[in-house]
Amino acid sequence: MNEAGADRIDGAMAATPGEGPNPLAELADLLVSSLEALARAGQADAACRMAGRACAVLRTTDAGQWRKFNVLLHRVGRLAGPVGT
């Protein structure tokens, strides 16, 4: 690898995941992306159940992160089967 390529890799690794100003926000973003992928893979019901659990955990502690999962529930809920089935 040439020096320019090594610089790009070193630069990309400078911001270590989880060491930013809000690791909870980073984890929430990662989980939202994972749940979206799960829904696209045909598991929308499971993605909704997990997003609902995340909403329950975050509802009283972090409204900003709760909102991410609430939005996901509304978006992915259309892909899920009827409630209670």
Secondary structure as a PSIPRED ss2 file (coil, helix, strand):
# PSIPRED VFORMAT (PSIPRED V4.0)

   1 M C   1.000  0.000  0.000
   2 N C   1.000  0.000  0.000
   3 E H   0.000  1.000  0.000
   4 A H   0.000  1.000  0.000
   5 G H   0.000  1.000  0.000
   6 A H   0.000  1.000  0.000
   7 D H   0.000  1.000  0.000
   8 R H   0.000  1.000  0.000
   9 I H   0.000  1.000  0.000
  10 D H   0.000  1.000  0.000
  11 G H   0.000  1.000  0.000
  12 A H   0.000  1.000  0.000
  13 M H   0.000  1.000  0.000
  14 A C   1.000  0.000  0.000
  15 A C   1.000  0.000  0.000
  16 T C   1.000  0.000  0.000
  17 P C   1.000  0.000  0.000
  18 G C   1.000  0.000  0.000
  19 E C   1.000  0.000  0.000
  20 G C   1.000  0.000  0.000
  21 P C   1.000  0.000  0.000
  22 N C   1.000  0.000  0.000
  23 P H   0.000  1.000  0.000
  24 L H   0.000  1.000  0.000
  25 A H   0.000  1.000  0.000
  26 E H   0.000  1.000  0.000
  27 L H   0.000  1.000  0.000
  28 A H   0.000  1.000  0.000
  29 D H   0.000  1.000  0.000
  30 L H   0.000  1.000  0.000
  31 L H   0.000  1.000  0.000
  32 V H   0.000  1.000  0.000
  33 S H   0.000  1.000  0.000
  34 S H   0.000  1.000  0.000
  35 L H   0.000  1.000  0.000
  36 E H   0.000  1.000  0.000
  37 A H   0.000  1.000  0.000
  38 L H   0.000  1.000  0.000
  39 A H   0.000  1.000  0.000
  40 R H   0.000  1.000  0.000
  41 A C   1.000  0.000  0.000
  42 G C   1.000  0.000  0.000
  43 Q C   1.000  0.000  0.000
  44 A H   0.000  1.000  0.000
  45 D H   0.000  1.000  0.000
  46 A H   0.000  1.000  0.000
  47 A H   0.000  1.000  0.000
  48 C H   0.000  1.000  0.000
  49 R H   0.000  1.000  0.000
  50 M H   0.000  1.000  0.000
  51 A H   0.000  1.000  0.000
  52 G H   0.000  1.000  0.000
  53 R H   0.000  1.000  0.000
  54 A H   0.000  1.000  0.000
  55 C H   0.000  1.000  0.000
  56 A H   0.000  1.000  0.000
  57 V H   0.000  1.000  0.000
  58 L H   0.000  1.000  0.000
  59 R C   1.000  0.000  0.000
  60 T C   1.000  0.000  0.000
  61 T C   1.000  0.000  0.000
  62 D C   1.000  0.000  0.000
  63 A H   0.000  1.000  0.000
  64 G H   0.000  1.000  0.000
  65 Q H   0.000  1.000  0.000
  66 W H   0.000  1.000  0.000
  67 R H   0.000  1.000  0.000
  68 K H   0.000  1.000  0.000
  69 F H   0.000  1.000  0.000
  70 N H   0.000  1.000  0.000
  71 V H   0.000  1.000  0.000
  72 L H   0.000  1.000  0.000
  73 L H   0.000  1.000  0.000
  74 H H   0.000  1.000  0.000
  75 R H   0.000  1.000  0.000
  76 V H   0.000  1.000  0.000
  77 G H   0.000  1.000  0.000
  78 R H   0.000  1.000  0.000
  79 L H   0.000  1.000  0.000
  80 A C   1.000  0.000  0.000
  81 G C   1.000  0.000  0.000
  82 P C   1.000  0.000  0.000
  83 V C   1.000  0.000  0.000
  84 G C   1.000  0.000  0.000
  85 T C   1.000  0.000  0.000
